Amino acid sequence: MLKIYNKLTNQKEEFIPINPGKVGMYVCGPTVYDHCHLGHGRGYVSMDIIRKYLEYSGYEVRYIMNYTDVGHLVNDAEEGEDKIEKKAKKEKIDPIEIANSYIQSCEEDFEALNIKPATFYPRPTKYIDKMIDFIQRLIEKDFAYQSNGSVYFSVDKFSDYGKLSGRKTDELLAGARIEIDGDKKNPLDFALWIKADENHILKWNSPWSIGYPGWHIECSVMSCDLLGENTFDIHGGGNENAFPHNENEIAQSEALIGERMANYWTLWNMVNTGGSKMGKSLGNATNLKEAIKKYGATAIRLWIVSSHYRSILDYSEAPLLQAEKNLEKISKFINHIQTKISEANPSDDDSTSIDFDYYNEQFKAAMDDDFNTPLALSVFYDLITQTYKLETEDKVTFTDLKNILSFWKRTNEVLGLNFIVAETFTLKKSIGAPEEIIQLAQDRETARRNKDFKEADNLRDKLREKGFEVEDTSEGFKLIKLVSRD
């Protein structure tokens, strides 16, 4: 039984989808004014794991993630400069070109991290008419009002305001973050539509003014359009946006539809660096592309998966290097098993020494406990230890070997780790290797025996360029064809 920690209730709850066998999932995406950083990587890998485990469990998932290309103002403010416009002015490029460029950058990072593409990637600039209609309906229902060309949501009309973040309205009123705005009836009221000044670039006609949408309205409108104007199953995002962004989403959506916006709120925790939250606005963000270049995308994904999505993830050299070692451990084990299978004589004997029902149950139990990926990984690490131990006792059967590969492929549908899997050719079993490769390997073997190590190294490099590694064994050389697989 899958249980999900629901931020809305602050407890783990049994997951019961609205429609049997199907899941509607909306995830707040990045504001595309710069390259993604490791915090983004952590969040969207975490949501990818949740999505993939739901699919592993047999659900059909409709997964929506937006790209914010208008309305997100600097410092998450109610008025001021749009983050994308600020970047566009600095680089002297059209704001939409800025957004398109960084969406492409984001998609490159997601592909490298093996994040499955969303069902839809909506963008606010494509939803202006629908936003205007949504806002007009809130005005008609007396949840919003127009003031001096801008439109604000009346927080005091929504009695459940603060239920996600746990913040009370009286506490918020006393808080230093509340901006006093003469156009608002209540300092807590937030903008749905903002009247643009003459220097603002991204602006549209509306019944109230030439302006642009507030940041929060986009997710309400796009989720209603793509998941239906009713409750959907799961809303994902970063927990730093629980207030005000998610809180305001809930208020405007539930005011309009008259029921819960989403049944389960799964919010990932932040990445810390040097004891502080990582963020572009804080100037301490590590560019995701640079991290991928330094450590490799799969090592970064493993580093993320090795921590529970609700825990703070500390970024430093040590855990990334450990992730590289752990990745090598898994890779060597799978390569070892594949080599053993290629060298073994297939047998009809279906006897086993390893209890795979136990390992499948343990993996499922870990993931059913609020997607506990560190515990799920420990199940596979335990299998590695157990297998090597049984090998020393000569108890691993051909069926065990096949079952290990099958178990890995199945669980890796969720974990999503891409690494080098070896297709092995020994001198005795080299029929599958190209003749050119065999000849290079034999020439290298001759050079090595003649102690011409420089030539041997040159030939090894040539083999690597062609996608083959050569390994020296007591029985002669072994060729390994390197291919990237899930």
C-alpha positions, 0 to 999 in steps of 0.5 A, a space after each residue: 500500500 503506497 503512502 504519501 506524505 501530504 504537506 496539506 495534512 502533514 502526515 503520511 496518507 494512503 494514496 487513493 487516486 480519484 480515477 482508478 488506474 490513473 493519476 493527474 500530477 502537476 509540478 511547478 516548473 522553473 522560471 526560465 531566465 537562466 540555466 538550471 542549478 542543482 536545486 532544480 535538478 534535485 527537485 525534478 529528479 525527485 518528481 521524476 522518481 515519483 512519476 516513474 514509481 506510479 507507472 511502475 505500480 501500474 498507473 497511467 500518469 498525466 504529468 504536467 510541468 510548466 515553464 514560467 515565462 512571464 509574471 515571476 517578479 524579482 524577489 517574488 514581489 507583487 510589483 516591480 521587474 519581471 525576472 525574464 525582462 530583467 535578463 532580456 534588457 541586460 542581454 538586449 534580447 527579446 524576452 521570449 527568445 530568452 525564455 526559449 533559450 533557457 527552456 532548451 537548456 533545461 530540456 538538455 539537462 533533463 535529458 541528461 538526468 534521464 528525466 522522462 518528458 512531461 505529458 505537457 509543458 504549458 507556458 503562461 504566455 500561451 494562456 493569457 486569454 484563459 487567465 483573463 477569463 479565470 480572473 473575470 470569473 473570480 471577480 464575478 464570484 466576489 473573490 477578487 476586485 479591480 483597483 486602479 487597473 490591477 486585480 487582486 484576490 481577497 484573502 479574507 473571502 477565503 477562510 482556508 487561507 494558510 492551510 498548506 503553509 500553516 500560517 495564520 492570517 493574523 500572524 501574516 498581517 503582523 509579519 514584516 514581509 507584507 507589503 502595504 499597497 494603497 490599491 489593496 483592500 487588505 495587505 494580504 491580498 495578492 495580484 492576479 493581474 498587474 497594470 503595466 507601466 510604460 517600460 514594461 515589455 511583456 504586456 497584454 490587453 485586458 478588461 482592466 488595463 494593459 498589463 500582465 498576469 501575477 505569478 500565482 495565477 498561471 498554475 491554477 489556470 494551466 492545471 484546470 485546463 490540462 487536468 480538468 476544472 476539478 480536484 486532481 491527484 498530486 501537486 508537486 513543487 519545492 517546499 520553499 514555494 509553499 508560501 506564498 505561491 502554492 498557498 495562493 494557488 490553492 486560494 484562487 483555484 478552490 475559490 473558483 472550483 469549490 473543492 480541493 485543488 489537489 488531494 496530495 501535495 508532495 514538496 521536495 526540500 532544498 539543496 544547501 551549500 555552505 550551510 545556506 539554501 542554494 538559489 540563483 537569487 542568492 548568488 550561490 547556485 551551482 550550474 547544473 551543466 557544470 556539475 554534470 560536466 564535472 561528475 557526470 549526469 548519472 552520478 548526480 542522479 544517484 546522489 539525488 536518489 540517495 537522499 529522501 526527497 523531503 530531506 535537505 540535501 547538502 552539496 559538497 565534493 564528498 557526497 558527489 565523489 561517493 555517488 561516483 563510487 557507488 555508481 561504479 559499484 553498481 556498474 561493475 556488478 551489473 557488468 560482472 553479472 552480464 559477463 558471467 551470463 555470456 560465458 556460462 552454458 545456458 541451463 534448463 535448471 531453474 534452481 535458485 539460491 537467491 530469494 527474489 520475492 524477498 528483494 522485490 518485496 523490500 524494494 516495493 516496501 521502501 518505495 511505498 513508504 513515501 518514495 524512500 529511495 535511499 532505502 530502495 537503493 540499500 535493497 540493491 546494495 544488499 543484493 550485491 553483497 549477497 551475490 558476491 558472498 554466494 559466488 565464493 561458495 559457488 552457489 549462484 546459478 544461471 537462473 540467479 544470474 538472469 533473475 539479478 539482471 531482470 530485478 535490476 532492469 525492473 527497479 531501474 525503471 524507477 531509479 533511472 540510472 544510466 551507466 555503462 553496461 558491458 557487452 563482453 567478448 573474450 578471445 574464445 568468444 569473439 565472434 560478435 566483435 568486429 574483425 577490425 576491433 579483434 585485430 587491434 586487440 591482438 596487435 595490442 597484445 603483441 605489443 604488450 608481450 614485446 614490452 612496447 608499452 607505448 604502442 600498447 597504450 596507443 592501441 588501447 586508446 584507439 579501441 576506446 575511441 571505437 567504443 571498446 575497452 580491453 581488459 587483460 586476464 590470466 587467460 588472455 585479453 577480454 574485449 568489452 563493448 561499451 554502450 549506454 543503457 538504462 
